[in-house]
Amino acid sequence: MSDVIKQLCEEYTDLSEEEIQVIQMMAGTLQPLANLEAADMFVDCPCLEGDAIVVAEAKPEEVPSSYKNSVVGMLAKAVNEPAVARTFKLGIATKYMKARTQEDNYTIQSVEPIKYNSRVIGVLIRERRITEESEEEGEREHCNAVETPLNHMINENEWLTESIDEGLLLVDIHGVVTFRNMYARELFQDLGYVEDILGQKYKNICLNRYDEESELSEVLTEVQVGKHYLRIRQIQMDKGDIQLAVIIRDITWNREQEKSLVLKSAAIRELHHRVKNNLQTMASLLRLQARRTDSEETKRVLYESINRILSMSVTHQLLSQTGVEDVNLKEVLRVVKNNAVQPFLRPNLKVDLELLGDDITVNSDIATSAALAVNELLVNSMKYAFEGREEGKIQIRLEKGKVYSTVTVTDDGIGFDASKKKKESLGLNLVQTMVQDKLHGNLKIRSSSRGTKVTFDFINETADLVSISE
């Protein structure tokens, strides 16, 4: 195994001889860990050109593996194994994320960084098959997953405790800290402890409530100490003289990001609110201008512009209420349909307008483009479909798909020559542009004397996914 690891690391990575030796030492612990964890264990190393390479593996001997064949030497793509990519990128552990294996199956991964001189040189991966039982056990499984390998790591591979991005303390039956890794030592120094916590009474340095007289059990707490936010897990060990294991994770960055997101959400809401107000002001100015002109053609053009502006305004109005960048497209189109038909209603025309179909959550770009496209289609129907008629029906239907979703606008009007009208109509040209350039979809028009049916699809997510390894 060591020769294979050395060969793969030299071919695919920039690891030094010392770093490769650390990886080889880690690989030597995989089989016992796989048996203890009843899970597949791997070591991946970062490739020079992105992604990662599997350099070592171990399958459990007592339970079925998730793999039929060996995956050593295969690439671990960031898109298939986001937990691995995240840990390489951020240098911190990633717990319980779904992954797609090289054999096209799905597993649950937990990943720990392997560090040497503060550099992440690899990751230790635990994988279990996705089952209903494993999904239901959740946090209880995590407790067992931590406790079982601790004994193995401390007793046989103390160096491994220095590669995890968590503080680790062991407390004996007398309440004395008999072990602490370097992460824990540096963390307590940063908190203001001058002396090394090793050898001190745990009750004197514990960061959460601790009662040594009570029966110890699994305890998970979150505390704030100065500027630090810490998540502390106490695990009863009952292993020889070791009574308690304490795992401390610094989650200050997480909490600061949460605060930042709250402020960002408020700023986003205010931004959308101002954009909505500006658009509505523009619409009001155009409406005043339309009332002052005697030209029917000028009025028509101005009201069409007003409808387009209000269609864009709807999206910003909904976003100003939520503070996020996703909206319910059905709610957007519900407002659009009312705005679009209002200027064209007349006493001798009754139009039955329906909005049917699925609730589809999309980002603001998709919502705005789809709203403009539907607005143009509704305006065309109201202007041309019911000439010489006293009643008509227009239906908007949304159908959600896995990758592409569909919007269909149907009327039972008099129809038109689609090939000719498409060349002449500014509205249909605008719809074509929106669908192709903004929604990355296709437009289909079917029209006859029995009515018109226009369908366009759009990709559910237009934004490119940013690789976490970049």
Summary of the structure (lengths in Angstrom):
residues: 470
radius of gyration: 31.2
end to end distance: 30.8
largest distance: 95.9
contacts: 1459
relative contact order: 0.06
helix: 44%
strand: 28%
